[in-house]
Amino acid sequence: MVKAEDQEGKPVWDKPVDVDEKWIQFVDDSVLAKMPAGSSVRGIVPFGASYWTRTAEIPTVQADGSDLSFFLKVAQHETGKAMVSGEFVSMSSLYKALPYIVPHPYASGTYASDPNIHFFLCGFVDMDEDLPDVQKLTRGLAELHMNGVNPDGKYGFYVPTLQGTIPQYTEWTEAWEEFFSNSIRRVFGNEEKAQGYDKEVHDLCRFTLEKVVPRLLRPLETGGRKIKPRLVHGDIWDGNVSTDLNSNTPVIYDATCIYAHNEIELAPLRPIRHKMGKQYVKAYFEHFQKSDPEEDQDDRNALYCLRWDMNCSTLYPGNLRYRKMCTDVMRYFVDKFPDGYEGWAKERGEELVLRNYLKPF
């Protein structure tokens, strides 16, 4: 049983893990085949906790006699296969862009002993239980974003990646506004299916798509302003970051990557329920300049966090606390941006750039 609580101590998740523990009581032949040649397994030990997977440490002795431990994550069915394959490609992309900040990814695959069981294998990292140093982590994230520019100039990702158990939008797209509009529209639709139709929530979602997304994102790519699609981890919160005890450097894991506007990386740092908060956001912008218009940064962060929190609402059907938080944010948007992008452009005296990325919702 995995249990999680919100900042008020109320349960968010208190369900048993679907994956049987037996799948981390031995090392499957497919897992062994992905280790370096000559690896001799010394055992397998359950390690860590996860809502939808089983995880373990596999200590080994290498061909040269050195000790090397691996981290194994096991999932099941087609959703589990997408989870671990997306994580492997994500972690491999991060490792290529900034090797020191992620565990060494080795492979993803399917158990030889059962075609419905799938795994992700990476290097095991000894981590502490404290939050990572603010400056070290934010400097590392900024370096990652600087290194991880998509040379094709498009937003999206190579394979589907999942937020929890839910595939996020990853189709290659030229404009960030279009990509994010498609992404949050999918999240809105998923949340409505999970929590049920509510007229106010539905209308607020429609307003966000029609007015707020163009108002906050179109100025990033018009009027001579530009941003680049940069590789983001996609789920940076205190549950997915730590410090490597051996190197004393930050380490990030459980990635769900996309090439995006780099500021979306900061979305999970907004909710007060998380231990990592505004101090990390502030420190990040000491290493990476805010996108222009800079005065919109906090509202962009609220919009990006809305996508993140609506996805959280989708993951926990019946728990309406996330929906309430999102409703409050969207009411704020209604009050602040009644005239959307058009009103902003007129007020600034900027040439109106007409784009239509709206699709039925």
N, C-alpha and C positions, 0 to 999 in steps of 0.2 A: 504494500500500500504506500503510495506517495501522497503526502499531504502538503498543501500550500495555503498560506493565509495572506490576506491583504494587510494594509497598514493598521487596520483596526482590529486585527486578530480574527477576522471572520474567514471561514474556509472558502477558498476559491476552487480547490481541487482536492478531492479526498477519495479517489477511485483507485482500484488495483491496476497495476500495469498489465496491459493485454498480453505482452510477450511472456511466455513461460520461462521461469528461471532456469529450466534445464538446458536452455540453449547457451548459457554461459557457464556450464559446469564441465565443459570439455572444449578442446580446440579443434574445430572442424578442419578437414583436409584442405578446403578452399582457402581458409584463413591462413593456415600454415604455408600454403603455396605462395602467398603474397609476401611472406617475410623474406629477409635476405637469405641467400643460399647458405646452408649449414647451420641455421638457427635450431637450437635445441630447447624445446619448451620445458620449463621447470614447474609449470602449474598454471592455474587460472583462478583469479580471485575477484568476486563481485566488488565493484568500485563505483561510488557515486550514486546519484538518484536521477531518474528521468521520468517524465510523465508517460511517454509513449514507447520507450525502448528499454532494453537491458544493457548495462555497461559493466565492463570488467577490465582488470589489469592482467596482462600476460607477461610474466617475467621469463626471459630466455638467456641462454648463453650462446654467444656468437662463435663463428668458426675460429676466430682469433683468440677465443677465451674470455672476451670481455662480456660484461653483463649489459643487457639491453631489454627494456620493458616496452610493451606496446599497450595502447588503449583500444579496446574493442567496443563498438556499439552495435547492437543487434535489433533489427526491426522485422516486421512481418507483413506479408501480403503486398499488393501492388503499391499501396501508399507508402509502406515501409521501404520498398525498393526505391521509390522516387526520393524519399527522404535521404537515404544514405548515399545514393548516387549524386544527388544535388549537393550534398555536403562535401563529398569528395572533390567534385569539380570546383566548388567554392573554396575549399581549403587549399587546393592546389593552386588556384589563381592567387590567393592571398600569399601563399608561400613563395610564389614566383616574384610577386611585387615587393615583399618585405619578409624575408625568411625568419628573422629573429622573433617575430611577433606571433607566430602560430606554431603548433606542433607539426612535426614532419608528417605529411599525409602519405600513406603507402598505397592504399587501395580501397575500393568498394567491390562487392561481389555477392554471390549467392551461395549458401551452404551446399556442399556436396551431399549432405545427409538429408536435406529437405529443401525443395525448390521454392517453398514459401517463406523461407527465412533468409534475410539479407543482412549484410554487415558493412561497416565502415571501420577501417584500421588506420591508426596513426601512432606516432610516437607518444610514449607516456611522459608526462611532465609532472615533476614534484612541485606542487603549488601551495602557497599559504592560503589562509582563510580570510585575509584582510582585503580591503579594497586596494587596487593598485595605486601607486603614486600618481597624483593628479598630473604633474608635469610630464612624467615619463610616458604615461598612457596617451595623453593628448598629443604629445610630440610624435609618438609612434603612429597614431591615427592620421595626423596631418601628413607625415611622411608616406604612409600607405596611399593616401589620396593623391599626393603629388606624383608618386611613381605609377599609380594604377590608372592612367588615362587610356581610354579605349582608342587605339589608333584608327579604327574605322569611323569614329565620331558618332556612334549610335548608342542609344540607351536600350538596355535589355540585358540578356544573359544567354550563354550558350545552351544551357539545359534548364528545364523547370527546377526551381528551388522552392522550398516550402517554408512557410511561417507556421511552426508547429506541425500540424498535419494537413495544412491547407496550401495548395499550390498558389504562388503569387504570380502576377503578370510579369512575363519575361520576354515578350515578343520585341524584336528589334524595331526601334522607332527613331525617327530623325530628331524630333523636337521633344524637349523635356516636358513641356506642358501637355503634349499629347500622350506621352508615356504615363505621366502621373495621373492624368484624367482617366485613362483606361484602367490603370491599376486601382485607384480608389473606387471607381465605379464597380469593379469586380468585388472589392471588399464590402462595399455597401450592400450589394446583392447577396453576398454570402451571409452577412450579418442578419439581413431581413429573413432569409430562409431559416437561419438557426434560432432566432429569437421571436419571429413572428412579425406580421405587419402592424405598424403603428403609423397613423396618418401624419402626425406631427414629425416623427422621425423621418418618414419617407419624404415629406416636403422639404425638410431641412437638408437632407441629402441632395435633393434635386437643386436646391438653391446653391449649395456648396459647389456642385458641378457646373452650374450655369454662371455663377457670379464670382465665387471665392477663388476657385482654381485659376481662371483667367486673370483675376485681379492680382493675385500674388505671384503667379509663375510667368505670365506673359512678359512682364517687365524685365525678367532675367535675360530674355533673348531678343529684345527689341530696343530701339533707340540707341543703337551702337553698343549695347551691353551684351556680353557673351558669357556662357559657362561651358564646361566640358564634361562629358560623361566619364565619371571616375568610379573605380572599383570601391564598393562599400561592403563591409561585413554584413550589415543588414539587421543585426539583432544585438547591438551593444547595450547591455544592461549589466547590473552587478552579478547576475547569475551566469554570465558568459565571459567574464574577464577575471584575471587573477595576476599573480606574480610568480615567475619561475624562481624557485628557491635557489637553484644552482647558479643562474646568471644574474639574478636580481633585476630582470627585465620584465615588462608586462607581457602577458600572453592572452590571446583571444581565441575563442573556439565556438563550436556550434554555429557555424556561419551559414547564412542564407543569402548569398551574394546577388547583386545586380550592379550594372554600370548605371550610375545615377548622379543627380546633383549631390555633391559631397555633403551638404548640410543635412540631408535626410538621415545620415548616420547618427545625428544627435537627437533624433526624435524620442527614443526610449529614455533619454536622460531628463525629460520634462516631467513625467509623473512624480508626484511627491511620495508615492508608495515605494519608489526605488531608492536605494541607499546612495547611488551615484546621481548627482543632480547638477544644479546650476554652476557649481564651482568647476565642473569638468567642461561645461559648455563655454564658460568664460575663458578658461585656460586654452581650449582648442583654438579660439580666435586670436590667441597670442602667437600661434604657429601657422595659421591659415586665415587669410583675410576674408572677412564677410563678403558675400556676393552683393553686387549692386542691383537694386537699391538697398543699401545697408539698413535703412530705417524699417524695412519690412522683415528683417531677419527673425524677430521674435514671433511675428504672425506666421511666417513660413514654417517656423518650428512647431507652432500650434497645429498648423494644417498637416504637416508630416506626422505629428504625434496622433492626430485624429485617425489617420489611416492605421497606425499601429494599434491604437486602443480599440478601434472597431474590429480589427482582426482578433484581438483578445476577447471581445464580446462573442465573436463567432465560435471561438474555441470552447467556451463554457456556456452551452445552452441552459437557460433557466436562471442564470446569474445575470441580473439586469443592472448591476452596479456600473459595469463598463459602459453600457448603453446610456445610462443617466449622465455619466461624465461627458460622453461624446455629445449628447444633446445640449448640455450647457455650453460646450465649446461652439457648436454650430449656432446657437442662439446669439452668442457673442459676435460671431461673424455676420449674422443678419443685421445686427445693430450697427456694426462698424462699416460694412461694405454694401450698403443697399444699392448703390449704383454700379458696383462691380468695376471691371477694367475700364469701361467707357468713361465712367465718372472720374476715375483717376487720371486717365489720359487728357481729358478735357481740362481738369484742374491744373495739370502740369504743363499744359500747352504743347503736348507731344502729339505727333501724327498718329492717328488711330490705325492700328494694325488689326485687320479683320482675319480671324481664323475660326474655323468651326470644327471642333473636335468632339462635339456633343453626340452621344449615341443614346438610344432609348434606355430609360431607367424606370 
